[in-house]
Amino acid sequence: MAAFEYTALNNQGKKKKGVLEADNERMLRQRLREQGLVLIDSRKGKEQSKSSFFSLSIDVKERALVTRQLATLIDAGMPIEEALSGVAQQTTKQRIRSMLLAIRSKVLEGHPLASALAEYPKAFPILFRASIKAGEESGGLSQVLMQLADYSERVRGNQQKLQMAMLYPAILTIVAISIVVFLLGSVMPDIVSVFERQDAALPQITQVMLAISNWIQSNGRMTFIIIVAVLLLYIVLIQKESFRKLRDRWVLLVPVLRSMIKTVQITRFVSTLSMLTSSGVSLVEAMSIATQVSSNRSIQNRLEKAQQSIREGGSLGDALNKTKLLPPMMLQLIISGERSGDLDIMLSKAARQQEDDTNNWITAMVSLFEPIMLLVMGGVVMMIVMAILLPIMNMNQLLG
């Protein structure tokens, strides 16, 4: 059977959309007629995956939920096709239901689950497909699916922590800039103009702030246009591989950014490598997939060299040591795992340790940024206030 996305009319003449399994459109019409519906339009669900423009993707949360539900049903002894049907009926999102039923159709045709998932590469990346393939071959599919669900939830949790950690500093920065621009662009000119009309001598700090204020009023619109133009240019250039490589190399030259990017990228790499090896994927293939997870081209190039070293027979510990990316403790865990034959266990420990270190580092950086930003913001506002108050104080002294 195939999954059909349909549009039909009910007895009241209202349109209804949904997903239904049928061998062909004739059977679809019959099944809809039994439900009191008249078919208007239909499309096989799997047709959606053929178009790159409409290629279905699901977020990490949805993927984790689907994977965990599949793992639970398969672990209970349910066949894969029935598990897929059960999960499809549970979801409230039509696009996901359509995808799962289309995958079920491929499985019913005799395709392995990993092969069926390959129809939706954006929904199920190569990490998932390779792990599931290894799980199918080893007979431990439910365990692998559960590990993938845990992995997805950890990835989502780390993403949320990073986003929330960056959100407050970003809001604080925007508020600070807005206050400064408002004071310099609106408040200060009105107050200082009173003293200029009286030919009163202005203090040096007031003259400096007034010059900045005049510049903002004269060039503010042009500055905004330039900023927007630069952002649009960046969006165009970032589509080019050569520019992405150059950008990734530049950001690693900034000390704070280098530390943050390396920490996040290595955490993602080791977590992925641990997930793959524990699922039964070979080390060479696991390295190839885990390397692709890195979004920084410069770091990715170093990991590709390590991957090549392993292909040539080198050890994982020595290959990663040459990249100069991993912290010493993590390297020691990996080397120890290779020597003892428990590489997947040690990789899991290294991944968890690195995740904890990353979370602690993010918390520390945010905690450090907040007081620094408040001090800078307070200092700038104080200078503006002084620039406004000093002429008033001087005027009072003259009148006194």
N, C-alpha and C positions, 0 to 999 in steps of 0.2 A: 504493500500500500504506500501511497504518497500522501504528503500533507498538502492540502489545498487551502489557500487563503481565499475566502469567498465574501461576496457582498450579496445579500438577499433581502427580499421584502417579506414582512410578516403579514398577518391577517388584517392589521390596521393600516397597511401600506407604508409602514416605517422601515427604513433601511437598517439592516443589522450586519455587522462584520464579525468574522470569526475564523477559526481554523478547524478543519475537519479532515480525517483520514478517509481515503477512498482509492480504489484501483484506477479509476478514470473519472472523467467529468460526468459520464452518464450515471455512475454509481453515486457520485456526489449529489447530483440533482435528486436522485431517489431518496437518499438519506435526509436531504433537506426537506423534501416533500413530506416525509414521515414526521418531521418536526413542525409542519405547517408553514414552511418557508419556500419562497420561489427564488431560484438562483438568477442573479443579474450578471455577475461577473465572477471569475475565479482565476487563480494563478497558483501553480505549484510552488510550495514554499522554498524548495531548493533552487528555484530559478533566481531567487534574490541573491544567492552567493555567486552567481556567474558574473555579475556586474560589479566592477571595482568601485563604482560610484556609490552603489547601494550596499556594498559589502557590510554585513552586519557586525557590529562590535558591541560588547557588553562591558560594563565597568567591573572593577575588581570585586566589589560587594556582591553583584549578581552572580559572577563566576564562582565565587566561594560558596554561595548558597546552593547553586545548581550542583556543584561538585560534591558538596557534603550530602545533599539529598540522594544523589546517585550512589555514593559510597554506602550510605545507610541501607538503601534498598537492596543493593547487590550483596552486601554483607549478610543480609537476612535471607539470602538464597534465591532472590528473584532474578530471572534472566535479564540480560542487558536490555533487550527490546522492551520488556515490560517495565523495567525501571525507568527507561526514558519516557515511556508513555505516562507513567505515574507522576514523574517530575513535571512533565508538560502540563498535566491537568492541574497541578498545584500552583503553577505560576499564573499571575494575573496579567502579565504583559504578553500581548499577542505576538509580538516579534520574536520573543524568546520561545513561546509555545510552538510557533511555526518552525523555528530553527530545530528544536528538539525533536519534533515529529519528522522533519526531513532527515535528520540524523538517524532516527529510528528506521526510516524506510531504507536507508543505505545498509544498516545493520541486518535488516530482514533479507536484503539481497545477497548477504553473505560477506559483506565487508567487515573487517575488524573495526572496533570503536575508534581507534586512533586514526584509521584511514577515513572514516566517516567525518570525524572532527576536522580533518584537513580541508573540508569544503568551506570551513569558516575560520580562516587563519587569523582574522582580527579578533574573533570571539575567543578562540582557543590558540594561543601562541605556541610556538615550537616547543617551549618548555613543557607545556601540558601534553602535547601530542607524543613527545619522546618518552616522557615518564609513563604515560598510559600504555604506550606500545610495549615498554619494558614490563609493566605490570601484567599485561595480557599474556606475554610470553612466559613469565615466571609463575603465573597463576595467583598472583597477589594483587589483583586489580582493585579490590575494595580498600586494601590498606594504602595503596598508592593514591587513590582518589582522596582518602581521608588526609593523607600527608599534603596533597595539593591544596585541599581546603584550608588546612592549618597555615600553609605557606601563604596563600592568598590573603587570609585574614591578618597575618603578621605584616605583609606588605602594605595592606590598606591601613593598618594601625600606624605603621611608621610614616606613611604618607600624610595621614591626618595630623600626627604629632608635628611633622615638619611644617605643614601648612599653618597650623595654629600657632606654632612658634614664630613664624614669619609674619603672621597677620597683625599682631599687636605692634611690633616695631614699624610695620608699613603704615598702619593707621596713625601712629604717633608722629611719624615723619611727615605724612600728608597734613595732619592738623597743625604741626609746627610751621611748615612752609606757608600754609594758608593764613595763619595768624600774622606771621612776619610780613607777608605780601599785603595783607589788609592794613596793618599799622603803617607800613611805609607808603603804600599806594593811596590810602584814603584819609587816615587820621592825621598823620604827621603834616602833610601839605597844608591842610586847613588851619592847624594850630600855628605852624611856623609863619604862614602868610601874614598873620596879625602882627608879628614882630618885624617882618620885612617892611610892611607899610609904615611903620614908625621909625624906620632906618636904625633899628637897634642892632648892636653888634652881636653876632651869633657865636657861641662857643665852637671850638674845632670839631667836637664830636657831633654837634648838631649840623654843621656844614657837610660833614662826611655823609651822615644819614640822609640829609636833604638831597645830596647829589645822587645817592642810590635811589631815593624816592623818585626823583625826576627821571632817572634812567628807566625805572620800571614803568612810569606813566608814558614815556615816549616810545619805549621799545617792547613793552609787554606783549602787545599783539603779535609783533613780528617774531618775538622769541617763542611764543606759543606755536606759531605756524612752523617755525624751524624745527621745534621739538617733534611736532606731528610728522613733518616730512622725514626727519631722521628715523622715526619709528617705522614709518611705511617703507623706507629704504631698507631698513634692517629686516623687515618681514620678507621683502623680495630676495635679499641677498642670502638669508638663512636657508633658502631652498637649495642653494648651491653647495655641493659637498666640499669644494675648496675653501669656501668662506667658513663653513662649520668647523673644518679642521683648524683654520687660523684662529677662530674665536675660542675654540677649546684649548688651544695652546696658550693664548693670551691670558685667559682667566686663571690658568694655573701659575701665572707669574705673580699674581696678587696674593700675598701671604695668607690673609684670612680666608679668601675664597678658595685658595689651594687646599687648605686644611679641611674646609667644609666639604668641598667636592670630592676629594680623595676619600674622606670618611664615608660619605653616603654611597659613593660608587663601589667601594670595596665591600661595604656591608651587603649591598645588593648582589654583587658578584659571588661572594662566599656563601650567602644564603641560597642562591640559585644552584651553585655547585653542590652544596650539601643535599639539597632536595633531589637533584638528579642522580647522584651516586647512591643515595639511600633507596632510590626507586629501582636500581639495577641497571642504570644507563652506564655504558663504558666511560672510563675517565676521559678518553680522547674526545668522544662525542659530547660529554658533559662540559668539557672545557670550551668546545666550539660554541655550544649554546649559551653558556654562562658569560662568555666574552661578549656576545651580542647584546646582553642585557645592559652593558655600560653605555650610557648616552654621551660620554665624553670621548671624542675620537682619539685624543692623545693617550688617554688611559687605555682605550681599546687597543691601540697599536701595540702597547707594551704587553698587554695580555695575549695578543695574537702571537707575539714572539715566544711567550711562555708556552702557548699551545703548540707551536711548531717544535719547540724543544722536547715536549712530551711525545709528539709524534715520532721524533727521532730516537726515542728510547730514554730520555732523561727523566729524572724524578720530578714529582710535582713541587716538592719543597724547594729544590734547587732552581727550578724554572721560575717559581714565584719570587724567590729571593732576588733574582737578577732584575726583576721589574722595579724594585725599591718602592713598592706600593704598600705592602702589608706590614703591620707593626710586628716587632720581634716575638711577642707572646703568641700571636696567631700563627706565625711561621713555625714556632716550636711545636705547637699542637699538631699542625699538619705533618711535620717531619716525624713526630712521635707516632702519629696514626699510620704513616706509611711503613715504618719499621715494625710496628706491632701487628699490622694487618687489619687494623680497625680504622681505616681512613674515613669511612662514612660517619662513624661515631665522633671522631675528632673534628671533622668538618662541621658537624652539627654543633658541637661545643664551641668551636671557633666562631660560628655564625651567631649563636646566641650571645656570646661574649661581646662580639663586635656590635650587635644590635643594642645591647645595654650601654656600651661605650658611646655609641652614636647618640642615643637618647640623652645620656648624661652631658655629652658635649653640647648638644643643641640647647638643653636647659641652661647650662652654664653661660653660653654665648648670649642667650636672650636676657638672662639675669644681669649680665655685664652691660648689654646694650641699653637697657632701660635707664639706669642712672646716668650713663654717659649722655644719652639723648636728652634727658631731662635737664642736665647741667648745661648742655649746649643751648637748648631751647630757652632755658631761664636766663643764660648769659646774653643771648641776642635780644630777648625781650627787655632785659634790664638796660641794655645799651640804648634801645629805642626810647624807653621811658626816660632815661637820663637826658637824651637828646631833646626831649620835649620839656622836661622839668627845669633844666639848667637855665634856659632863657627866661622862664617865669621867675625863678629865684633871683636872677640878675636884675630883672625889672623891679622886683620888690625892694631890692637893696637900693636901687637908684631912687625909687619913690620915698623910701625911708630916710 
